[in-house]
Amino acid sequence: MPANRGAHPEDPEQFGSPQLDRLRAAVRDLSWLRTRGYGGQSASELVGNRYQLRRRQRNAVARSACSDAERAHRLGARLPPEAIAGQDLHLDGFNVLITVEAMLGGAYLFMGRDAAYRDVDPVQGTYRVAHQTAPALRHLADTLQALRPARVTWHLDRSVSNAGRVKAQIADASSATGSAWTPVVEDKVDATLRDVPAPIVTSDSAVLDAVDAWLPLEALVHARHVPDAHVVDLRPDGERSRSPSA
């Protein structure tokens, strides 16, 4: 039976409007620590304890925070939609697909200081096709066709279960929508994405720190197809003036 990428039952309470000031302050403080070289779990625990955060809140804060230098690099490398026309584009396949599936399923996503979209349930070696998989691929196809890239390569990590099945579904969606997609299953997708001489799509922080051009594709799908998605903006005060899809 297909999986479902719905919201965690605790998320409406943990990430509702009454929690936002506290969560944004936690992102601000954790980012302050990271800017000064205090990384790792100890900094996250310090901030989580200070603000009495629950487990999912701690995960969202940790994934939304970054140092000032990391933020500056990632925002500087973020491309506007019109820059993609005629270029090759490389997608972190499971990362992108699961994020859009979650968006469609009503799960909560989080916008961090770098304006990338992330969830708090990242794939850990296991992936199951979901009810949202087919519509996610259709929305991605429509959004990408509007950007007019030359080619789109989907990179799927061989170590994740069902990679071959997902490759077949991406190929079918490519044929059905007339999209120029090439799905590949390979080892060490992160290393590949760091080295490709073309824009990428991912929310993996380590990859974003290593590349010079990335596209916030999930934000474009949000604006174009899922305007009522649960996207929680955890950027601290003073950092929320810039549109994520600009």
C-alpha positions as CSV (number, residue, x, y, z in Angstrom):
1,M,0.0,0.0,0.0
2,P,1.4,3.5,-0.9
3,A,2.6,5.6,2.0
4,N,1.1,9.0,2.9
5,R,3.1,12.2,3.5
6,G,0.6,13.8,5.9
7,A,1.2,16.1,8.8
8,H,2.4,14.7,12.1
9,P,-0.5,15.0,14.6
10,E,1.6,17.2,16.9
11,D,2.7,19.7,14.3
12,P,-0.4,22.0,14.3
13,E,0.3,22.6,18.0
14,Q,4.1,22.7,17.9
15,F,4.3,25.0,14.8
16,G,1.2,27.1,15.0
17,S,1.3,30.9,15.2
18,P,1.6,31.1,19.0
19,Q,5.0,29.2,18.7
20,L,6.6,31.3,16.0
21,D,8.2,34.0,18.0
22,R,9.9,31.4,20.2
23,L,11.0,29.2,17.3
24,R,12.4,32.1,15.4
25,A,14.3,33.3,18.4
26,A,15.7,29.8,18.8
27,V,16.9,29.9,15.1
28,R,18.5,33.3,15.7
29,D,20.3,32.1,18.8
30,L,21.5,28.8,17.3
31,S,22.7,30.7,14.2
32,W,24.6,33.2,16.4
33,L,26.4,30.2,18.0
34,R,27.2,28.6,14.7
35,T,28.5,32.0,13.4
36,R,31.0,31.9,16.3
37,G,32.1,28.4,15.7
38,Y,29.9,26.5,18.1
39,G,28.5,23.7,16.0
40,G,27.3,20.2,16.6
41,Q,24.7,18.8,18.9
42,S,25.8,20.7,22.0
43,A,24.8,24.0,20.6
44,S,21.4,22.6,19.5
45,E,20.9,21.1,22.9
46,L,21.8,24.4,24.6
47,V,19.3,26.4,22.5
48,G,16.6,23.7,22.7
49,N,16.8,23.6,26.5
50,R,16.8,27.4,26.7
51,Y,13.6,27.6,24.8
52,Q,12.1,24.4,26.2
53,L,11.6,22.9,22.7
54,R,10.2,19.5,22.0
55,R,11.9,17.0,19.7
56,R,10.3,18.0,16.4
57,Q,10.7,21.7,17.2
58,R,14.4,21.1,17.9
59,N,14.8,19.4,14.6
60,A,13.1,22.2,12.7
61,V,15.2,24.8,14.4
62,A,18.5,22.9,13.8
63,R,17.6,22.5,10.1
64,S,16.6,26.1,9.7
65,A,19.7,27.7,11.4
66,C,23.0,28.4,9.8
67,S,26.0,30.7,10.3
68,D,26.0,34.2,8.8
69,A,28.7,33.2,6.3
70,E,26.7,30.1,5.2
71,R,23.5,32.2,4.8
72,A,25.3,34.8,2.7
73,H,26.8,32.2,0.4
74,R,23.6,30.3,-0.1
75,L,21.5,33.4,-0.8
76,G,24.1,34.7,-3.2
77,A,24.1,31.4,-5.0
78,R,20.3,31.2,-5.3
79,L,19.1,31.7,-8.8
80,P,16.0,33.5,-10.0
81,P,13.6,31.4,-12.1
82,E,14.4,33.1,-15.3
83,A,18.1,32.1,-15.0
84,I,17.3,28.5,-15.7
85,A,16.2,28.8,-19.4
86,G,18.5,26.8,-21.7
87,Q,20.6,25.4,-18.8
88,D,21.1,21.9,-17.6
89,L,19.6,21.4,-14.1
90,H,20.5,18.6,-11.6
91,L,18.0,17.5,-8.9
92,D,18.8,15.8,-5.6
93,G,16.0,13.3,-6.5
94,F,14.7,11.9,-3.2
95,N,15.3,15.3,-1.5
96,V,13.1,17.2,-4.0
97,L,10.5,14.5,-4.5
98,I,9.8,13.9,-0.8
99,T,9.6,17.6,-0.1
100,V,7.0,18.1,-2.7
101,E,5.1,15.0,-1.7
102,A,5.0,16.3,1.9
103,M,3.8,19.6,0.7
104,L,0.9,18.0,-1.2
105,G,0.1,15.7,1.8
106,G,-0.3,18.6,4.2
107,A,2.9,17.9,6.1
108,Y,4.7,20.9,7.7
109,L,7.7,22.3,5.9
110,F,10.2,24.9,7.2
111,M,11.9,27.8,5.5
112,G,15.3,28.4,7.1
113,R,17.6,31.4,7.0
114,D,18.7,30.5,3.5
115,A,15.1,30.3,2.2
116,A,15.4,26.6,1.4
117,Y,12.4,24.4,2.2
118,R,13.0,21.4,4.6
119,D,11.0,18.9,6.6
120,V,11.8,17.2,9.9
121,D,11.4,13.7,8.6
122,P,14.2,13.3,6.1
123,V,14.6,9.9,4.3
124,Q,17.0,7.6,6.2
125,G,17.7,4.9,3.7
126,T,14.1,3.9,3.3
127,Y,11.6,5.3,0.8
128,R,8.1,4.2,-0.1
129,V,6.1,5.4,-3.0
130,A,3.3,7.6,-1.6
131,H,-0.2,8.7,-2.7
132,Q,1.4,12.0,-3.4
133,T,4.2,10.7,-5.7
134,A,2.4,10.9,-9.0
135,P,0.9,14.4,-8.5
136,A,4.2,15.6,-7.1
137,L,5.9,14.5,-10.4
138,R,3.2,16.2,-12.4
139,H,3.6,19.5,-10.5
140,L,7.3,19.3,-10.8
141,A,7.0,18.7,-14.6
142,D,4.7,21.7,-15.1
143,T,6.9,24.0,-13.0
144,L,10.1,22.9,-14.7
145,Q,8.6,23.2,-18.2
146,A,7.7,26.8,-17.4
147,L,11.4,27.4,-16.6
148,R,12.6,25.9,-19.9
149,P,15.8,24.1,-18.9
150,A,17.8,22.3,-21.5
151,R,17.8,19.0,-19.6
152,V,16.9,17.9,-16.1
153,T,18.9,15.1,-14.5
154,W,17.4,13.3,-11.4
155,H,20.1,11.9,-9.1
156,L,18.8,9.0,-7.0
157,D,20.9,7.5,-4.2
158,R,21.4,3.7,-4.8
159,S,21.5,3.1,-1.0
160,V,17.9,4.3,-0.6
161,S,15.3,1.5,-0.9
162,N,13.1,1.5,-4.1
163,A,15.5,3.7,-6.0
164,G,14.9,1.6,-9.1
165,R,11.2,1.9,-8.8
166,V,11.3,5.6,-8.4
167,K,13.6,5.9,-11.4
168,A,11.0,4.1,-13.5
169,Q,8.2,6.4,-12.2
170,I,10.3,9.5,-13.1
171,A,10.9,8.1,-16.6
172,D,7.2,7.4,-17.1
173,A,6.3,10.9,-15.9
174,S,8.9,12.3,-18.3
175,S,7.4,10.5,-21.2
176,A,3.8,11.4,-20.2
177,T,4.6,15.2,-19.8
178,G,7.1,15.5,-22.6
179,S,9.8,16.5,-20.2
180,A,13.5,16.2,-21.0
181,W,14.3,14.2,-17.8
182,T,17.1,11.7,-17.2
183,P,16.8,9.7,-14.0
184,V,20.0,8.0,-12.8
185,V,20.7,5.8,-9.8
186,E,24.1,6.2,-8.4
187,D,26.3,6.1,-5.4
188,K,27.2,9.3,-3.4
189,V,24.7,11.7,-4.9
190,D,25.9,14.5,-2.7
191,A,29.4,14.3,-4.0
192,T,28.1,14.3,-7.6
193,L,26.0,17.3,-7.0
194,R,28.9,19.2,-5.5
195,D,30.9,18.7,-8.7
196,V,28.3,19.3,-11.5
197,P,29.0,22.4,-13.6
198,A,25.4,23.4,-13.6
199,P,22.6,24.6,-11.2
200,I,21.3,22.1,-8.7
201,V,18.2,21.7,-6.6
202,T,18.6,20.4,-3.1
203,S,18.0,21.5,0.5
204,D,21.1,19.6,1.8
205,S,23.0,22.2,3.7
206,A,26.4,20.7,3.0
207,V,25.8,20.6,-0.7
208,L,24.5,24.1,-0.8
209,D,27.7,25.3,0.9
210,A,29.8,23.7,-1.8
211,V,28.0,25.0,-5.0
212,D,27.7,28.3,-6.8
213,A,24.2,28.0,-8.2
214,W,21.0,26.5,-6.9
215,L,17.3,26.9,-7.6
216,P,14.6,27.0,-4.9
217,L,12.3,24.7,-7.0
218,E,10.2,23.6,-4.1
219,A,9.2,27.3,-3.4
220,L,8.2,27.7,-7.1
221,V,6.0,24.5,-6.9
222,H,4.5,26.0,-3.7
223,A,3.6,29.3,-5.3
224,R,2.4,27.7,-8.6
225,H,0.5,24.7,-7.4
226,V,0.1,24.4,-3.6
227,P,-0.5,27.9,-2.2
228,D,-2.2,26.6,0.9
229,A,0.7,24.4,1.9
230,H,1.9,24.4,5.5
231,V,5.2,26.2,5.1
232,V,6.4,27.7,8.3
233,D,8.8,30.6,7.9
234,L,11.4,30.3,10.7
235,R,13.6,33.1,9.5
236,P,14.4,35.4,12.4
237,D,13.1,39.0,12.6
238,G,14.8,41.2,10.0
239,E,15.4,38.4,7.6
240,R,11.8,37.8,6.2
241,S,11.6,40.6,3.7
242,R,13.0,38.6,0.8
243,S,10.5,36.4,-1.0
244,P,11.5,32.7,-1.2
245,S,10.4,32.5,-4.8
246,A,11.9,35.8,-6.0
